[in-house]
């Protein structure tokens, strides 16, 4: 497919997040009856400029002519999903709070918000890591997200410290619990700590020093270890530690990933006024969405020092993985919400890694199997931005294989082979998924 100079300019405007400008270029091209990819790209621009209904109508027009068009089918699904999230009412964090124990301090420098759900024993180490901080001007708000009341028995031993507060809220998910804690916080700055992660003793002091040294800065993040844990007997044992997140701040990184785990980022309270709370309609990758919104308002300061660790358990039981819908779905949804569209005419541009036509045929081959929505939720579109273009199908095949869906996995590996026919690792997985 040959792209016109005007279309290429529109794609550059989309890349720069100037969707009104891109839309103005594409509208007359669509009226002139150009190829389907122009309507596809215009539909995305209309969605990002507050007109998802007409965007969906454009995609429906493409699909009426080309029912198997993979680009249009994927984009239609996510434009519709993004529209649902954008039209949902904003959160009312205090409305779900039912009981509180402890008053907390009258004022604090940093509020630490700790959501929890039915893990009264596990939370003890996380709370102890806050109590061990070398800096004293903090408050800890533990939010029970509608779980069992056993957490209250665990909490009573800690409520003797006047800086600790316990909140029971209606179940609303991780974002809802975080929002409730942030709404109650009295600190000048706010940070999060999940109930299976820990701060090292100097974490809050390091963050406070960074803010004092740069008063114009509103967001600070440090480095954390990612600690891999395995169950041995009745205990979780750390078998490996690595610093997987130590990126210098760049808005570009939010195209395909988050800059840090949630526990090592602290922001000024004013951010709640400027960017709002966590989106309670995103059940995974909600930190990516929140951090992306923060990054569009503030520069982040990176303190290159390891000040804690976040845990990943071998049974994947940590808080951010306890939902049935695949994480890929939410990653893709966040991408669409923030205008990071991988399925545009840019895939057909000169010099693009891989062929747009081949990618489209690989998508169409997979979409003949099963329902669209289930397929879309598993497909990891961000692979098209951050990794070689065939990796999307290869990763999908591995996920399907893990789920025991061997015929579907073989179809995904076959799609990867269409794009990378001589890759031995793909061929091996296709033969025996």
N, C-alpha and C positions, 0 to 999 in steps of 0.2 A: 504494500500500500504506500502510495506517495503522498506525503503531507505537503500542503501549500505553505508558503512563507507566513501567511496570516495565521494559519493553524499553529505553526511552530511558535509564533509570537504569543498566541493565547496560552500555549502550554508553558511558556516561560513565565507568564503572568500567574498562572496557577501554581507553579513551583514556588513563586515568591508570595503566595497566599493573597494575591490581588485578584479576587474572584469577580468583582464588579467589572474591572478592566477586561478580564478574560471573557466574561459574558458578553460585553459590548462588541468584542471582536467576533465571537462565535455566532451570535444571533443572526446577522445577515448571511453568514455562510450556510447556516441551516436552512434559511428561507430560500436560498438558491438551490437547494436540493443536493447538497454535498453527500459524501459517503457517510455510512452509519456512525463512524468513529467521531465525527463532528457532533452529531446528536448526543452520543454517549458523553462526550466531554462537556457539552453545554448543559446536559442534565445535572452533572456534578456541580457546575458553577451555579445553576439555579438553586440547587439544594443548599449550597453554602451561603447564598445571598437571601435566604429566607423564603424560598418558593419551592419546597420539595414536591408539592403536588404536580406542578407543571413539569418538574424534572422527571417524576415517575411516569407522567404521560408520554414524555419523549422516549424513555426507555421502553415503555409498552409498545410504542410505534416501531421501534427497532425490532422488538421480539415478534411483532405481528408479521414482519417480513422475513425475519431470520430466527425462528423459534429456538434454535440450538445455540445462538450467539452467546459464548461464554462470558465475554466482557459485560454485555448488557445484563445477563442474568445475575452475575455476582453483584454488580453495582446496584441493580434494582433492589436486591435483598438488603444491602447495607444502607442505601439511602432511606429506605422505609424504616429500618431499625433505628437509624440515627434520628429520623423525624420523630419517632415515638419518644426517645429520650429527651430531645429538645422541647417537646410539647408537654412533658410531664411537669407537675407542679414542683416548685423548689422545696427543699426539706424544711421542716419545722422542728429543729432538734430538741427543743424542750418539751414538745407535746407527748413524747413517749416515756418521759421520766416518771416513775411511780414512787420510788422510795429512795431515801438517801440516809447514810450513816456517816457521822462525822461532818464537821463544818469546813474543814480545811483552814489554812491561814487567812488572815484578812487581806494579805497581799503576798505576791511571790514574783520572782524574776522569771522563772520558767515553769509552765504547767506541763506535766507529763501525763498524757492520756493513755490509759491501758484498757483496751476492750478485751473481754473474755467471754467464753461460752462453754460451760460444763467441763472446766479443767481446774478444779480447786487445788489439786496437788501440784500441777505443773506451774501454776502461777507464782508459787512461793519464791522460786529462784529469781524470777523477773522482778518481783517486788523487793527482794533483798538487794538486788543490784542498784535499785534507786535509793534505798535507805543507806547504802554504803557510799554515796557520792561525797566527794570532798567539799563540794559547794553546798551550802545549807539553804540557800534561798529558792527552794523549789516547792511545788505541791504535786501530789500524785492523786489522780482521779481514776479509779478503777470502775469501769462500766460493765455490768453484767447484762449482756444482750438477751434478756429474757430466758436465761438458762435456769438450771436448778438452784435452789436456795442454799445448797451446800457451800457455795462460794462465800456466803455471808459468815458461816462459821469459821472459814479460813481467814476472812478479813478481820474478824474481831481482835485477833492478836496484834494486828498492825495498827488498829485505830487508836491505840494509846499515843501514837505519834500524831500531833495535831496537824501535821502537813498532809496526812492521808485522808482521803474521802472515798466512800463507796457509794455507787449509784446503781439502782435496779431499774431497768428500762424494758419496755415492750420489745419483743424480738423484731428486729428490722434488718439484721445483717451487719456486717463489719463496718460499712460506711456509716450506717445509722448510729452505731455505738460510738464511733469516733466523733461524729458530729455532736452527739449529746455531751461528751466529755469536753470538747472544745468550747461549746456554748457556755458551760459552767466555769471554765477555767478563769482564774484571776490573774494569771501571769502576763507579763509584758510580751513574753515569747511562748510559743506552743510547740511541743514535740510529741511524737507518738512512740509507744513501745508495746509491741504485741506480747501476749502472755507467755510466749515461749522463747523470747529473745532477751538479751541482757545488755546493760550498759557496763562498761568498765568504770572504776571509781572516778576517773578524771573526765568522764565524758561531758557532763554538764558544765564543769569548770572550763574545759577547753572551748566549748561553744560560747559561754559567757565572755571569755577573754576575746574571742574573735569579734563579737558584737561590740564590745567596748572599744576595741582598736579601730573599728570601721563603723562609726555610728550611722553612716548613710546606708549600710547594708541591711537588708530586711530578711534575707534567707542565707543560712549557713548549713553546710553539710560536711561531715567528716568521713573517714573510711571505716568500714566494718569488715570483720571476717565473715565469710559464709561458712558455717560449721555444719558438716554433714554428720548426722547422728544415726546410730543403729541401736535397736532394742536388744539389750543383753540382760536376761532375767527380768527384773522389775524396773530396771533403770535404762535411761537413754544415755549412750556413751558417744562422745564426739570422736570420730575416726579420721577426720580430715578438716583442716582449716585452710582457707585461701582468701585473698583479697580480690574478689571478682569485680567489685565496683570501685574504681579509683579514677574516674573520668574527670578531666577538667571541664568546667562548665561550658556548654555550647548548646544553643537552641537546636542546632541541627540534629543532635543525638536523639531528640524526642521524636524524630521521624520514625524510628524503629525500636526504641527501647527507653527505659527510664534511666535517670542519671544515678540513682541510688536507691537502696531499699528504704522503706518508709521510716525506719527507726533512727536513721542517722541524719535526718533533715529537720531543722528547726526554723520556724519563721515567725516574724513579728505578728502580733495580734491584728494589726491593721489589714492583713491579708484577708481576713474573714469579711471585711467590708468591701474590698476591691475585687476579690475573685470568688468569694462565697465559700460554702462548705463542700464536703465530698458529695459526689453525685450518687444518690442512694439507688439509682436504677442501673448502676454498673456494679455487678457482683464480684468481678475480678478485674485486675489491672486498674482498679480505682485510683491507686496511687499514681499511676502513669498519667491518667486524666488530670488529677489534681496538680501534679508537678508541672504538667504542660501548661495549665492555666497560670500557675505561679510564674513560670519562665517567661510568659508573654507580658508580664507586668513588671518583673524584677530580675535583676542580675543576681546570680547565686555566688557565694564565696565558698571555695573549697579549701578546707583545712586538711592537708595531707597527713593525717595521723589516725591510726587505728584506735578507736575508742569504744568498741563493743563488738557484738556478734549477733547475727541473725541465724536461726537454726533451720535446717531442712532435714526432716525425718525420713527415714527409708520407707515408711508407709504413707508418706505424703499427707500426714495428718495436720500440718501446720494450718493456721487460720485461713490464709489466702488460697488454699487449695481444697477447701472442703465444700465445693459446690459441684453439682452434677454437670452443668453446661461446660463444654470445653473452654479452657482459658484462651485458646486461639480466637474464639468468637469475640470475646471482650477486647482482645488486642486489636482485632480488625475494626470493631465498633469504635474504639477510641481513635483509631486512625481516621476513620470517616468523619467522626465528630470534629476533628481538628484539621481536616482538609488534606490529609496525607493519602492521596488516592493512587494506588499502584496500577490500576487498570484503566489507563488513559491512552491517548494517542502517542504518548512518549514511548510506549513499547514498540512503535513502528518507526521511530525516528532513526535517521542514519547513525550508525555507530553504536546502536543499542546492543547490549549483551543479549544475544538471543533474538529470535525472530518473533514479531508480533503474531504473524500468521500461524507459526508453529505453536506458540503459546495458546492461541485461540483454539486450535484443533485439539490440543491436549486437554483443555478445559471441557470442550464439547464431548470428547470421548468419555470423560468421567461423569459428566452430568446426565448421561443416559442411564445411570444406575442410581436408583433410590430417589428419595425426596430431596428437593433443592435445599430446604432449610437445614436438614441434618448435615448435608454435604458442606454447606457454607459455614456452619458452626465449627467444623473440623479443619477447614482449609486455612492455612496460615499465610495470609496475603503479605504480611510484612517481610516474608522471605524474599519477595520480589524487589524490596528496597535494599535490604541489608546483606543478601547473600546471592550466589549464582541463581539464575532464574529457574533452573530445574529443581532447586532445593525445596520449593514449595510442595511439589508432588512427592518427593522422596520423604520429606518429613511427614506428610499426610499418610503415606504408606506405613511408616513406622508406628504412627499413632493407631491406625486401624489394626495393625498386627498386634499391638499391645492389648487392644480391646477384644482380640479373638476374631476379628472380622477378616479372615484370610482372603476370601474372594475379592472383597473390596480393596484390601491392601494390595493384592496383585494388580488390580486395575490402576491404582495410584502409581505403583512402580512402573507399570507399562507406560503411563503418561510421562513419567520422568525419563524413560528410555527414548521416547519420541524426541525429546529435547536434547538428550545426552546419550546417544546410542552406544557409545563405546566405553561407558563408565562401568568398571568391573563390579564395584560395590552395589550399584543399582541392579545390574544383571543378576547378581547372586541373590539379592532380596526378592527379585521378581520370580526367580525359579523356586525359591523356598522362603516365602514371606514369614 
